[in-house]
Amino acid sequence: MSAHRCGTIGLVGRPNTGKSSLLNRLVGQKLSIVSNKPQTTRHLITGILTRDDCQYVFVDSPGNPPQQKSVLHRALKRRFVEAARDVDVVLFVVEARFGPEDRAALDRIPASQKVIAVVNKIDLLKNEAQMIPFLDRLSKTRAFEAIVPVSAHTGRNLPALLRAVREALPEGPAAYPPDQLTDRDERFLAAELLREKLFMEMGQELPYRCEVVIESFKEEGRLRRIEATILIERDSQKAIVLGKGGERLKRMATAARKDMERLFGGKVYLGVWVKVRRAWTDDVRVLRQLGYD
């Protein structure tokens, strides 16, 4: 019988390659929030998959951040570096194309790091034969441990990816109990689910100026009573978040509450308010309180 393996696996790449969707599909649970906007992920999200012969500890990261100067973007850049450096193996997630943003993300992975290239979204290709020359070009960009085409959407080829990852991980016992899915608590996950709805509902710019703070999280029997605040930077943004008659905020809160109930397996009361906190993306004290150390 082969030895048990366990290790950490960082998911890195440019924004919008489907890293968070891949994490969720691999662990079989929605842990990392997803939207079609870049930079949705702001924190390192751990997802744990336990099999008889291996425990995979996946670490989702922000997409390689653009060269912006806010304190928040500097924090996101640190998150990316941690996920690429402080793990046993990196999954470099791309689509069936390789542009300057992909090159920049790949260049930020240390030369000594083990890297598996994951070509995601193959379900969107009209002709899979067109992937063959791309895979050949990709293989010349770095000495990868393996190159695995997958679809996070359909689950295609994920068993092959897990086999390749297992081969790259060190031997060792499991680091977490077999039924544990993440090292994040429910308070953190609640904030992320509400923030996801901001990204899904709002325009291109405003979600990046919003953050969610869980003010209170109480368990009363099987009911979780959660009070949350959406931070914005300007008074003019408040009406946008609220919507006409508060309908937009109500819609986002209802969708977030339903996701929380599915994830937590019980009823949730969710109260949401909107508060102006000027220039919070450049306020070191506020960002530290929000976990962007």
Phi and psi restraints in degrees (value plus and minus 20) as a CYANA .aco file:
   2 SER   PHI     -91.1   -51.1
   2 SER   PSI     133.6   173.6
   3 ALA   PHI     -88.6   -48.6
   3 ALA   PSI     129.6   169.6
   4 HIS   PHI     -91.2   -51.2
   4 HIS   PSI     122.8   162.8
   5 ARG   PHI    -143.6  -103.6
   5 ARG   PSI     132.5   172.5
   6 CYS   PHI    -176.8  -136.8
   6 CYS   PSI     119.0   159.0
   7 GLY   PHI    -196.2  -156.2
   7 GLY   PSI     154.8   194.8
   8 THR   PHI    -120.2   -80.2
   8 THR   PSI     122.9   162.9
   9 ILE   PHI    -151.3  -111.3
   9 ILE   PSI      93.8   133.8
  10 GLY   PHI    -107.9   -67.9
  10 GLY   PSI     112.4   152.4
  11 LEU   PHI    -119.3   -79.3
  11 LEU   PSI      93.3   133.3
  12 VAL   PHI    -152.6  -112.6
  12 VAL   PSI     143.8   183.8
  13 GLY   PHI     136.6   176.6
  13 GLY   PSI    -198.2  -158.2
  14 ARG   PHI     -90.0   -50.0
  14 ARG   PSI     145.9   185.9
  15 PRO   PHI     -81.5   -41.5
  15 PRO   PSI     129.8   169.8
  16 ASN   PHI      50.2    90.2
  16 ASN   PSI       6.2    46.2
  17 THR   PHI    -112.5   -72.5
  17 THR   PSI     -23.8    16.2
  18 GLY   PHI      73.9   113.9
  18 GLY   PSI       7.0    47.0
  19 LYS   PHI     -82.0   -42.0
  19 LYS   PSI     -65.8   -25.8
  20 SER   PHI     -87.5   -47.5
  20 SER   PSI     -60.1   -20.1
  21 SER   PHI     -82.0   -42.0
  21 SER   PSI     -58.0   -18.0
  22 LEU   PHI     -85.5   -45.5
  22 LEU   PSI     -65.0   -25.0
  23 LEU   PHI     -77.4   -37.4
  23 LEU   PSI     -69.2   -29.2
  24 ASN   PHI     -80.7   -40.7
  24 ASN   PSI     -61.2   -21.2
  25 ARG   PHI     -87.4   -47.4
  25 ARG   PSI     -59.7   -19.7
  26 LEU   PHI     -85.3   -45.3
  26 LEU   PSI     -60.4   -20.4
  27 VAL   PHI    -111.7   -71.7
  27 VAL   PSI     -29.5    10.5
  28 GLY   PHI      55.6    95.6
  28 GLY   PSI       2.6    42.6
  29 GLN   PHI    -174.1  -134.1
  29 GLN   PSI     126.1   166.1
  30 LYS   PHI    -100.2   -60.2
  30 LYS   PSI      80.6   120.6
  31 LEU   PHI    -129.0   -89.0
  31 LEU   PSI     -55.8   -15.8
  32 SER   PHI    -127.6   -87.6
  32 SER   PSI     110.7   150.7
  33 ILE   PHI     -93.3   -53.3
  33 ILE   PSI     134.2   174.2
  34 VAL   PHI    -153.8  -113.8
  34 VAL   PSI     116.7   156.7
  35 SER   PHI    -172.2  -132.2
  35 SER   PSI     152.7   192.7
  36 ASN   PHI    -108.6   -68.6
  36 ASN   PSI     -10.6    29.4
  37 LYS   PHI    -122.2   -82.2
  37 LYS   PSI     121.2   161.2
  38 PRO   PHI     -87.2   -47.2
  38 PRO   PSI     139.1   179.1
  39 GLN   PHI      42.6    82.6
  39 GLN   PSI       9.8    49.8
  40 THR   PHI     -86.9   -46.9
  40 THR   PSI     -64.5   -24.5
  41 THR   PHI     -95.7   -55.7
  41 THR   PSI     107.9   147.9
  42 ARG   PHI    -138.0   -98.0
  42 ARG   PSI     -40.1    -0.1
  43 HIS   PHI    -137.7   -97.7
  43 HIS   PSI     145.8   185.8
  44 LEU   PHI    -100.6   -60.6
  44 LEU   PSI     100.5   140.5
  45 ILE   PHI    -130.8   -90.8
  45 ILE   PSI     102.4   142.4
  46 THR   PHI    -116.4   -76.4
  46 THR   PSI     109.8   149.8
  47 GLY   PHI    -143.9  -103.9
  47 GLY   PSI     110.2   150.2
  48 ILE   PHI    -132.8   -92.8
  48 ILE   PSI     105.6   145.6
  49 LEU   PHI    -137.7   -97.7
  49 LEU   PSI      99.5   139.5
  50 THR   PHI    -130.6   -90.6
  50 THR   PSI     103.0   143.0
  51 ARG   PHI    -138.6   -98.6
  51 ARG   PSI     148.4   188.4
  52 ASP   PHI     -78.4   -38.4
  52 ASP   PSI     -56.9   -16.9
  53 ASP   PHI    -125.5   -85.5
  53 ASP   PSI     -19.8    20.2
  54 CYS   PHI    -183.3  -143.3
  54 CYS   PSI     123.3   163.3
  55 GLN   PHI    -136.5   -96.5
  55 GLN   PSI      99.1   139.1
  56 TYR   PHI    -118.6   -78.6
  56 TYR   PSI     103.4   143.4
  57 VAL   PHI    -132.1   -92.1
  57 VAL   PSI      73.1   113.1
  58 PHE   PHI    -102.1   -62.1
  58 PHE   PSI     123.0   163.0
  59 VAL   PHI    -146.8  -106.8
  59 VAL   PSI      85.4   125.4
  60 ASP   PHI     -98.4   -58.4
  60 ASP   PSI     126.2   166.2
  61 SER   PHI    -155.0  -115.0
  61 SER   PSI     142.9   182.9
  62 PRO   PHI     -81.3   -41.3
  62 PRO   PSI     127.7   167.7
  63 GLY   PHI     -80.1   -40.1
  63 GLY   PSI     131.6   171.6
  64 ASN   PHI     -69.5   -29.5
  64 ASN   PSI      91.7   131.7
  65 PRO   PHI     -87.3   -47.3
  65 PRO   PSI     131.3   171.3
  66 PRO   PHI     -88.3   -48.3
  66 PRO   PSI     145.9   185.9
  67 GLN   PHI     -98.3   -58.3
  67 GLN   PSI      50.3    90.3
  68 GLN   PHI    -128.4   -88.4
  68 GLN   PSI     140.1   180.1
  69 LYS   PHI    -126.4   -86.4
  69 LYS   PSI     -17.5    22.5
  70 SER   PHI     -88.4   -48.4
  70 SER   PSI     137.1   177.1
  71 VAL   PHI     -80.8   -40.8
  71 VAL   PSI     -57.3   -17.3
  72 LEU   PHI     -80.7   -40.7
  72 LEU   PSI     -66.2   -26.2
  73 HIS   PHI     -87.0   -47.0
  73 HIS   PSI     -52.1   -12.1
  74 ARG   PHI     -85.8   -45.8
  74 ARG   PSI     -56.6   -16.6
  75 ALA   PHI     -86.4   -46.4
  75 ALA   PSI     -60.1   -20.1
  76 LEU   PHI     -84.2   -44.2
  76 LEU   PSI     -57.0   -17.0
  77 LYS   PHI     -84.6   -44.6
  77 LYS   PSI     -58.8   -18.8
  78 ARG   PHI     -83.5   -43.5
  78 ARG   PSI     -59.2   -19.2
  79 ARG   PHI     -80.3   -40.3
  79 ARG   PSI     -65.1   -25.1
  80 PHE   PHI     -79.8   -39.8
  80 PHE   PSI     -66.1   -26.1
  81 VAL   PHI     -82.6   -42.6
  81 VAL   PSI     -61.7   -21.7
  82 GLU   PHI     -80.9   -40.9
  82 GLU   PSI     -63.6   -23.6
  83 ALA   PHI     -88.0   -48.0
  83 ALA   PSI     -46.9    -6.9
  84 ALA   PHI    -107.6   -67.6
  84 ALA   PSI     -42.8    -2.8
  85 ARG   PHI    -125.4   -85.4
  85 ARG   PSI     -65.9   -25.9
  86 ASP   PHI    -115.6   -75.6
  86 ASP   PSI      24.3    64.3
  87 VAL   PHI    -156.4  -116.4
  87 VAL   PSI     149.8   189.8
  88 ASP   PHI    -101.4   -61.4
  88 ASP   PSI     -52.6   -12.6
  89 VAL   PHI    -171.8  -131.8
  89 VAL   PSI     129.2   169.2
  90 VAL   PHI    -130.1   -90.1
  90 VAL   PSI     115.7   155.7
  91 LEU   PHI    -118.1   -78.1
  91 LEU   PSI      90.4   130.4
  92 PHE   PHI    -109.5   -69.5
  92 PHE   PSI      87.0   127.0
  93 VAL   PHI    -116.1   -76.1
  93 VAL   PSI     103.8   143.8
  94 VAL   PHI    -152.2  -112.2
  94 VAL   PSI     150.6   190.6
  95 GLU   PHI    -120.7   -80.7
  95 GLU   PSI    -195.2  -155.2
  96 ALA   PHI     -98.9   -58.9
  96 ALA   PSI      28.6    68.6
  97 ARG   PHI    -177.7  -137.7
  97 ARG   PSI     137.8   177.8
  98 PHE   PHI    -159.0  -119.0
  98 PHE   PSI      80.9   120.9
  99 GLY   PHI    -129.2   -89.2
  99 GLY   PSI    -193.2  -153.2
 100 PRO   PHI     -77.7   -37.7
 100 PRO   PSI     -56.8   -16.8
 101 GLU   PHI     -86.9   -46.9
 101 GLU   PSI     -57.6   -17.6
 102 ASP   PHI     -84.8   -44.8
 102 ASP   PSI     -63.6   -23.6
 103 ARG   PHI     -80.4   -40.4
 103 ARG   PSI     -62.7   -22.7
 104 ALA   PHI     -83.7   -43.7
 104 ALA   PSI     -60.7   -20.7
 105 ALA   PHI     -86.9   -46.9
 105 ALA   PSI     -63.1   -23.1
 106 LEU   PHI     -83.3   -43.3
 106 LEU   PSI     -57.7   -17.7
 107 ASP   PHI     -86.6   -46.6
 107 ASP   PSI     -40.0     0.0
 108 ARG   PHI    -104.9   -64.9
 108 ARG   PSI     -26.9    13.1
 109 ILE   PHI    -104.8   -64.8
 109 ILE   PSI     107.3   147.3
 110 PRO   PHI     -74.3   -34.3
 110 PRO   PSI     124.4   164.4
 111 ALA   PHI     -82.8   -42.8
 111 ALA   PSI     -46.8    -6.8
 112 SER   PHI    -103.5   -63.5
 112 SER   PSI     -26.9    13.1
 113 GLN   PHI     -99.0   -59.0
 113 GLN   PSI     121.8   161.8
 114 LYS   PHI     -93.4   -53.4
 114 LYS   PSI     111.7   151.7
 115 VAL   PHI    -153.8  -113.8
 115 VAL   PSI     111.9   151.9
 116 ILE   PHI    -131.1   -91.1
 116 ILE   PSI     106.6   146.6
 117 ALA   PHI    -105.0   -65.0
 117 ALA   PSI     108.6   148.6
 118 VAL   PHI    -136.4   -96.4
 118 VAL   PSI      92.8   132.8
 119 VAL   PHI    -112.7   -72.7
 119 VAL   PSI      82.1   122.1
 120 ASN   PHI    -110.5   -70.5
 120 ASN   PSI     146.8   186.8
 121 LYS   PHI      47.5    87.5
 121 LYS   PSI      13.1    53.1
 122 ILE   PHI     -88.7   -48.7
 122 ILE   PSI     -36.0     4.0
 123 ASP   PHI     -88.4   -48.4
 123 ASP   PSI     -36.2     3.8
 124 LEU   PHI    -109.7   -69.7
 124 LEU   PSI     -27.3    12.7
 125 LEU   PHI     -96.3   -56.3
 125 LEU   PSI     112.0   152.0
 126 LYS   PHI     -94.2   -54.2
 126 LYS   PSI     -53.8   -13.8
 127 ASN   PHI    -157.9  -117.9
 127 ASN   PSI      88.1   128.1
 128 GLU   PHI     -88.0   -48.0
 128 GLU   PSI     -37.2     2.8
 129 ALA   PHI     -82.8   -42.8
 129 ALA   PSI     -46.9    -6.9
 130 GLN   PHI     -88.2   -48.2
 130 GLN   PSI     -33.4     6.6
 131 MET   PHI     -97.5   -57.5
 131 MET   PSI     -42.4    -2.4
 132 ILE   PHI     -80.6   -40.6
 132 ILE   PSI     -71.1   -31.1
 133 PRO   PHI     -84.3   -44.3
 133 PRO   PSI     -51.4   -11.4
 134 PHE   PHI     -84.9   -44.9
 134 PHE   PSI     -64.8   -24.8
 135 LEU   PHI     -80.8   -40.8
 135 LEU   PSI     -56.6   -16.6
 136 ASP   PHI     -84.8   -44.8
 136 ASP   PSI     -63.7   -23.7
 137 ARG   PHI     -85.5   -45.5
 137 ARG   PSI     -61.5   -21.5
 138 LEU   PHI     -82.1   -42.1
 138 LEU   PSI     -58.4   -18.4
 139 SER   PHI     -83.8   -43.8
 139 SER   PSI     -39.9     0.1
 140 LYS   PHI    -109.5   -69.5
 140 LYS   PSI     -25.5    14.5
 141 THR   PHI    -103.9   -63.9
 141 THR   PSI     -39.6     0.4
 142 ARG   PHI    -191.0  -151.0
 142 ARG   PSI     137.4   177.4
 143 ALA   PHI    -103.5   -63.5
 143 ALA   PSI      68.2   108.2
 144 PHE   PHI     -98.7   -58.7
 144 PHE   PSI     130.3   170.3
 145 GLU   PHI     -84.9   -44.9
 145 GLU   PSI     -56.5   -16.5
 146 ALA   PHI    -185.2  -145.2
 146 ALA   PSI     139.2   179.2
 147 ILE   PHI    -144.0  -104.0
 147 ILE   PSI     100.7   140.7
 148 VAL   PHI    -147.2  -107.2
 148 VAL   PSI      93.8   133.8
 149 PRO   PHI     -95.7   -55.7
 149 PRO   PSI     115.0   155.0
 150 VAL   PHI    -163.8  -123.8
 150 VAL   PSI     151.1   191.1
 151 SER   PHI    -150.8  -110.8
 151 SER   PSI      90.6   130.6
 152 ALA   PHI     -85.9   -45.9
 152 ALA   PSI     -47.5    -7.5
 153 HIS   PHI     -89.6   -49.6
 153 HIS   PSI     -64.5   -24.5
 154 THR   PHI    -120.3   -80.3
 154 THR   PSI     -36.6     3.4
 155 GLY   PHI      68.2   108.2
 155 GLY   PSI     -17.2    22.8
 156 ARG   PHI     -81.7   -41.7
 156 ARG   PSI     113.5   153.5
 157 ASN   PHI      50.8    90.8
 157 ASN   PSI     -13.3    26.7
 158 LEU   PHI     -85.8   -45.8
 158 LEU   PSI     -55.5   -15.5
 159 PRO   PHI     -77.4   -37.4
 159 PRO   PSI     -60.2   -20.2
 160 ALA   PHI     -84.6   -44.6
 160 ALA   PSI     -57.8   -17.8
 161 LEU   PHI     -84.4   -44.4
 161 LEU   PSI     -64.5   -24.5
 162 LEU   PHI     -82.4   -42.4
 162 LEU   PSI     -57.8   -17.8
 163 ARG   PHI     -83.4   -43.4
 163 ARG   PSI     -62.7   -22.7
 164 ALA   PHI     -85.2   -45.2
 164 ALA   PSI     -60.3   -20.3
 165 VAL   PHI     -84.5   -44.5
 165 VAL   PSI     -65.7   -25.7
 166 ARG   PHI     -76.9   -36.9
 166 ARG   PSI     -61.8   -21.8
 167 GLU   PHI     -81.3   -41.3
 167 GLU   PSI     -47.9    -7.9
 168 ALA   PHI    -110.2   -70.2
 168 ALA   PSI     -30.9     9.1
 169 LEU   PHI    -106.8   -66.8
 169 LEU   PSI     133.9   173.9
 170 PRO   PHI     -96.0   -56.0
 170 PRO   PSI     136.3   176.3
 171 GLU   PHI     -91.6   -51.6
 171 GLU   PSI     124.4   164.4
 172 GLY   PHI     143.9   183.9
 172 GLY   PSI     145.3   185.3
 173 PRO   PHI     -95.7   -55.7
 173 PRO   PSI     145.5   185.5
 174 ALA   PHI     -82.8   -42.8
 174 ALA   PSI     124.0   164.0
 175 ALA   PHI    -114.0   -74.0
 175 ALA   PSI     -37.5     2.5
 176 TYR   PHI    -150.8  -110.8
 176 TYR   PSI     137.5   177.5
 177 PRO   PHI     -77.8   -37.8
 177 PRO   PSI     130.6   170.6
 178 PRO   PHI     -84.1   -44.1
 178 PRO   PSI     -42.7    -2.7
 179 ASP   PHI    -117.4   -77.4
 179 ASP   PSI     -15.3    24.7
 180 GLN   PHI    -105.3   -65.3
 180 GLN   PSI     112.1   152.1
 181 LEU   PHI    -121.1   -81.1
 181 LEU   PSI     -45.2    -5.2
 182 THR   PHI    -177.9  -137.9
 182 THR   PSI     141.9   181.9
 183 ASP   PHI    -117.1   -77.1
 183 ASP   PSI     -15.6    24.4
 184 ARG   PHI    -109.8   -69.8
 184 ARG   PSI     125.1   165.1
 185 ASP   PHI    -108.8   -68.8
 185 ASP   PSI     152.4   192.4
 186 GLU   PHI     -85.4   -45.4
 186 GLU   PSI     -50.9   -10.9
 187 ARG   PHI     -80.5   -40.5
 187 ARG   PSI     -66.9   -26.9
 188 PHE   PHI     -83.2   -43.2
 188 PHE   PSI     -65.2   -25.2
 189 LEU   PHI     -84.5   -44.5
 189 LEU   PSI     -55.1   -15.1
 190 ALA   PHI     -82.8   -42.8
 190 ALA   PSI     -64.8   -24.8
 191 ALA   PHI     -81.8   -41.8
 191 ALA   PSI     -61.4   -21.4
 192 GLU   PHI     -85.4   -45.4
 192 GLU   PSI     -60.5   -20.5
 193 LEU   PHI     -85.5   -45.5
 193 LEU   PSI     -57.2   -17.2
 194 LEU   PHI     -90.1   -50.1
 194 LEU   PSI     -59.1   -19.1
 195 ARG   PHI     -85.3   -45.3
 195 ARG   PSI     -54.0   -14.0
 196 GLU   PHI     -77.8   -37.8
 196 GLU   PSI     -60.5   -20.5
 197 LYS   PHI     -87.4   -47.4
 197 LYS   PSI     -51.1   -11.1
 198 LEU   PHI     -82.6   -42.6
 198 LEU   PSI     -64.2   -24.2
 199 PHE   PHI     -87.2   -47.2
 199 PHE   PSI     -56.5   -16.5
 200 MET   PHI     -94.6   -54.6
 200 MET   PSI     -51.1   -11.1
 201 GLU   PHI    -113.1   -73.1
 201 GLU   PSI     -55.9   -15.9
 202 MET   PHI    -108.8   -68.8
 202 MET   PSI     156.4   196.4
 203 GLY   PHI     -94.6   -54.6
 203 GLY   PSI    -184.9  -144.9
 204 GLN   PHI     -91.7   -51.7
 204 GLN   PSI     -54.8   -14.8
 205 GLU   PHI    -116.4   -76.4
 205 GLU   PSI     -65.8   -25.8
 206 LEU   PHI     -78.5   -38.5
 206 LEU   PSI     -59.4   -19.4
 207 PRO   PHI     -76.2   -36.2
 207 PRO   PSI     -48.9    -8.9
 208 TYR   PHI     -95.0   -55.0
 208 TYR   PSI     -32.4     7.6
 209 ARG   PHI    -124.7   -84.7
 209 ARG   PSI      -8.5    31.5
 210 CYS   PHI    -136.9   -96.9
 210 CYS   PSI     130.3   170.3
 211 GLU   PHI    -166.8  -126.8
 211 GLU   PSI     136.0   176.0
 212 VAL   PHI    -134.2   -94.2
 212 VAL   PSI     110.8   150.8
 213 VAL   PHI    -138.2   -98.2
 213 VAL   PSI     107.3   147.3
 214 ILE   PHI    -106.9   -66.9
 214 ILE   PSI      89.9   129.9
 215 GLU   PHI    -100.0   -60.0
 215 GLU   PSI     -52.7   -12.7
 216 SER   PHI    -172.2  -132.2
 216 SER   PSI     116.6   156.6
 217 PHE   PHI    -159.6  -119.6
 217 PHE   PSI      86.4   126.4
 218 LYS   PHI    -145.2  -105.2
 218 LYS   PSI     120.5   160.5
 219 GLU   PHI    -124.6   -84.6
 219 GLU   PSI     100.7   140.7
 220 GLU   PHI    -138.7   -98.7
 220 GLU   PSI      71.0   111.0
 221 GLY   PHI      47.4    87.4
 221 GLY   PSI    -141.9  -101.9
 222 ARG   PHI    -115.0   -75.0
 222 ARG   PSI     -17.5    22.5
 223 LEU   PHI    -117.6   -77.6
 223 LEU   PSI     114.3   154.3
 224 ARG   PHI    -124.3   -84.3
 224 ARG   PSI     103.2   143.2
 225 ARG   PHI    -125.8   -85.8
 225 ARG   PSI      91.7   131.7
 226 ILE   PHI    -138.9   -98.9
 226 ILE   PSI     110.8   150.8
 227 GLU   PHI    -135.4   -95.4
 227 GLU   PSI     104.4   144.4
 228 ALA   PHI    -148.4  -108.4
 228 ALA   PSI     130.2   170.2
 229 THR   PHI    -141.8  -101.8
 229 THR   PSI     113.5   153.5
 230 ILE   PHI    -115.3   -75.3
 230 ILE   PSI      97.6   137.6
 231 LEU   PHI    -105.8   -65.8
 231 LEU   PSI     114.0   154.0
 232 ILE   PHI    -149.2  -109.2
 232 ILE   PSI     150.3   190.3
 233 GLU   PHI    -120.7   -80.7
 233 GLU   PSI     -42.6    -2.6
 234 ARG   PHI    -156.1  -116.1
 234 ARG   PSI     132.2   172.2
 235 ASP   PHI     -79.0   -39.0
 235 ASP   PSI     -56.4   -16.4
 236 SER   PHI     -85.4   -45.4
 236 SER   PSI     -40.5    -0.5
 237 GLN   PHI     -99.0   -59.0
 237 GLN   PSI     -38.7     1.3
 238 LYS   PHI     -83.3   -43.3
 238 LYS   PSI     -65.4   -25.4
 239 ALA   PHI     -83.3   -43.3
 239 ALA   PSI     -52.7   -12.7
 240 ILE   PHI     -86.2   -46.2
 240 ILE   PSI     -64.4   -24.4
 241 VAL   PHI     -87.2   -47.2
 241 VAL   PSI     -60.8   -20.8
 242 LEU   PHI     -89.1   -49.1
 242 LEU   PSI     -61.3   -21.3
 243 GLY   PHI      55.5    95.5
 243 GLY   PSI     154.5   194.5
 244 LYS   PHI     -83.1   -43.1
 244 LYS   PSI     101.1   141.1
 245 GLY   PHI      44.1    84.1
 245 GLY   PSI      -0.8    39.2
 246 GLY   PHI      58.0    98.0
 246 GLY   PSI      -9.5    30.5
 247 GLU   PHI     -87.6   -47.6
 247 GLU   PSI     -57.0   -17.0
 248 ARG   PHI     -85.8   -45.8
 248 ARG   PSI     -65.4   -25.4
 249 LEU   PHI     -81.8   -41.8
 249 LEU   PSI     -62.5   -22.5
 250 LYS   PHI     -81.6   -41.6
 250 LYS   PSI     -60.4   -20.4
 251 ARG   PHI     -84.8   -44.8
 251 ARG   PSI     -64.2   -24.2
 252 MET   PHI     -86.1   -46.1
 252 MET   PSI     -62.1   -22.1
 253 ALA   PHI     -85.2   -45.2
 253 ALA   PSI     -59.8   -19.8
 254 THR   PHI     -84.5   -44.5
 254 THR   PSI     -64.1   -24.1
 255 ALA   PHI     -83.8   -43.8
 255 ALA   PSI     -61.7   -21.7
 256 ALA   PHI     -84.9   -44.9
 256 ALA   PSI     -62.1   -22.1
 257 ARG   PHI     -81.1   -41.1
 257 ARG   PSI     -62.2   -22.2
 258 LYS   PHI     -83.8   -43.8
 258 LYS   PSI     -59.7   -19.7
 259 ASP   PHI     -84.8   -44.8
 259 ASP   PSI     -60.6   -20.6
 260 MET   PHI     -82.2   -42.2
 260 MET   PSI     -62.1   -22.1
 261 GLU   PHI     -83.6   -43.6
 261 GLU   PSI     -58.3   -18.3
 262 ARG   PHI     -86.3   -46.3
 262 ARG   PSI     -63.6   -23.6
 263 LEU   PHI     -91.3   -51.3
 263 LEU   PSI     -61.8   -21.8
 264 PHE   PHI    -107.4   -67.4
 264 PHE   PSI     -34.5     5.5
 265 GLY   PHI      50.7    90.7
 265 GLY   PSI      15.6    55.6
 266 GLY   PHI    -189.7  -149.7
 266 GLY   PSI     153.4   193.4
 267 LYS   PHI     -89.5   -49.5
 267 LYS   PSI     126.2   166.2
 268 VAL   PHI    -152.4  -112.4
 268 VAL   PSI     111.6   151.6
 269 TYR   PHI    -120.3   -80.3
 269 TYR   PSI     107.2   147.2
 270 LEU   PHI    -145.8  -105.8
 270 LEU   PSI      95.7   135.7
 271 GLY   PHI    -125.5   -85.5
 271 GLY   PSI     111.6   151.6
 272 VAL   PHI    -149.1  -109.1
 272 VAL   PSI     112.0   152.0
 273 TRP   PHI    -143.5  -103.5
 273 TRP   PSI     143.8   183.8
 274 VAL   PHI    -139.9   -99.9
 274 VAL   PSI     110.9   150.9
 275 LYS   PHI    -153.8  -113.8
 275 LYS   PSI     119.0   159.0
 276 VAL   PHI    -105.4   -65.4
 276 VAL   PSI     103.7   143.7
 277 ARG   PHI    -150.2  -110.2
 277 ARG   PSI      77.6   117.6
 278 ARG   PHI     -81.3   -41.3
 278 ARG   PSI     113.1   153.1
 279 ALA   PHI      33.0    73.0
 279 ALA   PSI      20.4    60.4
 280 TRP   PHI     -84.2   -44.2
 280 TRP   PSI     -46.3    -6.3
 281 THR   PHI     -89.3   -49.3
 281 THR   PSI     -32.8     7.2
 282 ASP   PHI    -137.4   -97.4
 282 ASP   PSI      -7.5    32.5
 283 ASP   PHI    -121.2   -81.2
 283 ASP   PSI      85.5   125.5
 284 VAL   PHI     -79.0   -39.0
 284 VAL   PSI     -59.5   -19.5
 285 ARG   PHI     -85.0   -45.0
 285 ARG   PSI     -65.5   -25.5
 286 VAL   PHI     -85.2   -45.2
 286 VAL   PSI     -63.7   -23.7
 287 LEU   PHI     -83.5   -43.5
 287 LEU   PSI     -55.1   -15.1
 288 ARG   PHI     -85.8   -45.8
 288 ARG   PSI     -60.1   -20.1
 289 GLN   PHI     -83.7   -43.7
 289 GLN   PSI     -50.4   -10.4
 290 LEU   PHI    -105.9   -65.9
 290 LEU   PSI     -19.7    20.3
 291 GLY   PHI      73.3   113.3
 291 GLY   PSI      -8.1    31.9
 292 TYR   PHI    -114.0   -74.0
 292 TYR   PSI      40.5    80.5
